[in-house]
Amino acid sequence: MSDPVFLRACRGEAVEHVPVWFMRQAGRSLSEYRALRGTGSILEAIADPALACEVTLQPVRRYGVDAAILFSDIVVPYHAIDFGVDVVPGRGPVIAAPFRSAADLARLRDLTDADVAHVTRTIDLVVENLAPSNTPLIGFAGAPFTVASYLVEGAPTRDFSVIKTLMHADPGLFDQLLDRLVAITISFLRAQVAHGARALQLFDSWAGSLTRDEYARFALSATQRVLEGVADLNVPTILFGVGTGELLTQMSSAGSTVVGIDWHVDLDEGRRRTGKPVQGNLDPARCLGGVDLGVSAAREVLARAGRDGGYIFNLGHGVLPSTDPDVLQAVVRVVHDEGLAGVR
C-alpha cells in the first residue's frame, strides 16, 4: 500500500490532493466528543485507552481528514512521573510545586515505558482502527522550552517573567532543566512511534515569547537534541510554535521535516523563511463566522500555498471549542477539491 498523502506531503513529494488535519484535540467542538468526555479531568480521559482512542478517531470519521492526532496532552509524561501536574478546566496545566532550584531536578526522573502504558495502549487501539484506511496517526510532545515554561511558572502565563528570570539569572540551572526535559521528551516520542505513530509533532507553543537571541541560547539546542533523538525512527517530524514568525528561519534549522506556521505570518512568506515543507495556517477565529466565511478564508490560505509540493493544510493553532463542525467539514472539502500545492 502506498504511503498516505499526509506522509508524502511531509517529504515534499507529489500528492493527489492537499492533505489536511486539525490541531489540538480537533474533536472538542464535536457534540459526540462532549457527550463522551463529560466534565471530568482531561488527564483521567487520557488515562482511559478506550475513551482516548474514540476521541482520537472522532474527527477522522466526521471530517475525513488525512491524519489523526493522538488525544493526549504535553504534560502527560510529567504527570506520569509524579511531578505534580494537573490540568484545570478553563485554565490549563497547573503545577502544585513549580520548579525552583537544583533540588527539583531529582523530581524529573527518567520516563519509562510503564509510566506511559496507558498512552501506548491508546495508540495500539487507534492504529488498529485506522489500519483499513491507512490513515496515519500523529504522536506528539511538548518542546523543552514550552514544557519548562509550565514547570517553572506553575501555570499558564502571559509575561513569562519567572522563567525568563531563571534563564538569565541562572542559565546553568536552566540548561540542566532542559537536559532532563530533552531526555523525557525523547523517551515519550520514541514510545509513541514504537506502538505505531507514523509522524511526530513537537509543540513549542510558547517559543514566540522569546527574542531571536533568547531562542538561540535557551530553546534551539534542546529542540535540536530532541529531534536528533528520534531521527533514526525515520518518521516525519513537525515543529510548531505560536507567534514565531520572527523565529521561523531559526526553527527551520532545528532538524524537523516540516515547520508549522501560525496565522500571524502569511503562508507564502512563511514558506520562504523556512525553505522546507510547511504546515498551516488558517486563523482558527476565521472558522467562527459560518461555512461561507470559513471556506473563503481557507481559499485565501490555499492561494498563498501556491503549487509547490511540501504543504499540509492546518489551522494556525488549535480548533476553538465553539467552532461549528460543519465549517471544518466544508474546509476539508475545499482543501481536497481546490488545493494545488504538490498536486500532480
N, C-alpha and C positions, 0 to 999 in steps of 0.2 A: 504494500500500500504506500503511495507517495506521501511525502510529508505534507501536513496541513498548510494552508495558505499563511497562517499566522507565523509559523516557524520559517517558512521561506521568505516572508517579508522581513523578518528579523535579520536574515542573512543577506538581504538586498537582492534576492532572486525574483524572477518573474512570477506573477500570480494571476489567477483567473478573475479575482476581484480583490479589492482593497479589504484587508481584514479589519475587524473592529471588536473591541471588548470594552467594558466599563470598569473603572477602578473603584476601590473602597466599598466593598460589600454592596455591589450593584443591586442585589435583591432587596435592599432595605426600603425601597419605595414600593415594593410589591405587597399587595394585600395578603398573599399567601405567606410571605415572609413574616409579616407582623402577626398573623394568626399562629404561625408555628413558634416564633420566638417568644411571644407574650411580653411580659415586663421583667423577666429575670435577667440576671447578670450575663453579659456577653461572654465572660470567662467560663461561666457554667455551661453556656450553649456550646462553646468551643470544646469543652471537655466531654461532650456527648457526641461520639463519632457519627451516629446515625443522623442526629439532628444537623450537625455541621455539614455532613455530606449533602443532605437535602437542600440546605440553604445555598451551598455552593452550586448545585445543579439548577436551582430555580431560574436564574437569569438566562442560562443557556437554553432552557426549554422555552421561556417566554419570548426572548428576543432573537434567538438564532445567532448569537454572537459566535465568533471564531475561536474563542479560548475561554476557559473557565479560570476564575481566580479563587484560590482557596479561602474559605471562610475561616479567618483567624485574626490575629492582631499582632502588632510588632512587639508588644510587651509580653507575649505568651512565654518565651523562654525565661524571662526574668521572674515571672510568676511561678514558673516551674521549679526554679532553683531557690524559691522562698526568699526573694529579695524584699518582699513586702509590697507587692504591686496590686492595685485594684483598678478597675475601670468603672468610673462613676457615670451613670447616665446623664447626658447633657453637659458633662464636664470633660471626661476623658481620663487618661491614666493618672492615678494619684499614688504617691509613694509614702508609706507610713513613716519611714525613717530615711530621708534623702541622703545621697552620697555626700559626705562632708570632709573626710580625711583618709589617710592611707589605711587606717584600720578598716575602712569599709571595703577595701579591695578583697579581703577574705570572704566577703559575702557574695562575691561574684565568682563562684566556683565553676569548674568545667561543667558543661551541659552533656548529659548522657542520653543515649537512645531511650532509656527507660523514662527519663524526665518528660519526653515529648511523645510517648507511645500513643496518647490519645490523638495527637495530630497526625502521626503516621498511619494510624488505623483509619482516620478520616480519609487520608489520601488513598489508601488501598481501596476503600469503598467508592470514592469518586472515580478513580481510574477504571475500576471495573465497570461502572455505569457509563463512562464516556467511551469505552473501547469500541462499541459498534459504530459510532460516528467518527472515530479517530480525532475527536476534539481534544486538543492538548490542555493540560492543567498547568497553571502558573503558580509556583510557590513563591513565597516572599519572606522578607525580613526587614527590620529597620536598619538603616545605615548607622555606623557607630556614633557619629556626631548627634544625630537626631535622638537616638536612644539615650545618649549621655545627657541631652538637654532635659529629658524627662526625669532621669535618675537624680540629677543634680538639683534641678528646680523643684522637684517634688510634685509638680502638677503642670498642666499647660500654661504657657506664659506668652505675653506679647512683647516683653522687653528683653528677655534672656539675660537679665542682669546678674543672676547668681552664677550661671555657667560661664559667662564672659569674664566675670571677676576671677573665677578659678582658673580659666585658661591663661589669663595674663599674669595673675599673681603667683601661680604655682604651675607653670607649664609642665614640669617634670611629673607631678602627680596626675595632671590631666593626661599625659602620654601613657602613664601606667593604667589609668582608667580605660583609655581606648584600646590598649593592648588586650585587656580582659574582654572587652566587648567584641573585638575582632575575632578572638578565639571562639566565643559563644556563638556569634553570628555564622561563622563558617560551619560549625557543627550543626546548627539548626538548618541551614540551607542544604548541606550535604545529606542530612537525614531525609529531607523532602524529596530530593532527586532520587535517592536510593529506593524510595517507595513509589516512584512513577511521575513526579513532577517533570515536565518537559521543557520548562523555561523558568527563570527566576527574576523577580523584580526586587530591587533594593530601594526602599523608600527613604530618601534623605529629605523628609518633608520640611525640616527647619533649616536647611543649609542656606536658604535665602536670607537668613538673619545675619549672615557673615559678610564681611568685606572680602574682596578678592585675596588680599594678603592673609586674612584670617582663615579663609577656606584653604589656601595653600599650606598654611602652617598647622592648622588644627583639625582638618577634616579629610583632605585629599589622600594623604598617605594611608590612613586607616581604611578608607573606601577601596583604594587600590589593593591593599592586602587581602580584604575580603574577596574581591573579585579574582585575585590570583589564587586564593584558596579553593575556588570552585572551578577554575579554568580547565582542569583535567577532566571535568564531568562532561564537557562538550555539549552543553545546553546553552541556548541564548540567554543573555542577561540584559536587564533593562535597569538603568539608573535614573531615578526620578526625584525632582525636588520642586518646591513651590517658591515662586519669587526668585528663581535662579537664572533669570535672563542674562545677567552680567557675569554669571559663572559658567555658562554653557561651554565655552572653549576649554576651561579647566576640567569640567566634568567629563568632557569627551575624551580627556587623556587618562581617565581613571581605569579604563580597560573593559568597560561594558560593551556588549554587542550593539545595544540600542540606547539612545538617550531620550528620556521623556521630557516633553516641553509643556509647561503650563500655559495658561491663556494670556499671560502678560506680554508674551513675545509673539509677533506674527510668525506663523509656521515656516514661511519661506526664509525669513531671517534666521530662525532657529536652525533650519537645515544648513544654512550657510555657515553658521557659527560652529556647528558640531562636526560637519563633514563625514557623517556616518548615518546609518539608519536611525530614524526618529519615530516617536510616538506622540500623538496629541491631536489637537489641543483646544477643543471646543470648551468655552466657558460654561461651567455647569449651570449658571444662572440663566443662560440663553435657552435652557430647556424648560423653563418655568412658565412661559407665556403661551403654551399651546403647540399643537402639531405644526402649524404653518410657520411660526417663528422659529421653532426648533429645527425644522428642515432647512429653512433659509440660512440659519446660522451654520448648519453642517455643510451646506453648499459653499459658503464662504471659506471654510477651512479646506474643503476639497480643492477649491480653486488655487489656494496657496500651496497645497501639497504638490501640484504640478503633475508631471508624468514620470519622473524618475522613480526607480524602484527603491525599496528600503523604507516603506512607510506603513505604519499601523495607526488607524483612526482610534482615538480615545477622547475622553474629556480631559480638560486641563487640570482636573483634580477629581475628587470622588463625586458620585451621584448624590444629589441633595435629597433628603428623605421625602420632601414634598413633591418631587418630580412625578408627573403623570407617566405611568408606564407606556401609554400609547405614544407619547412623544419619543421615547427611547426606541420603541419598536419601529417608528417611522424613520428615525435617524439611521438605524441599521439598514433599512431597506434602501434609502437613498445612497448610503455609502457603498453598499453592494452593487447597486444598479448604475451609479454615476461616477464612482471613483475611478481615476485613471492612473494613479501612481503605481508603476510597476506592472500594469495590466497588459498582457500580451495576447 
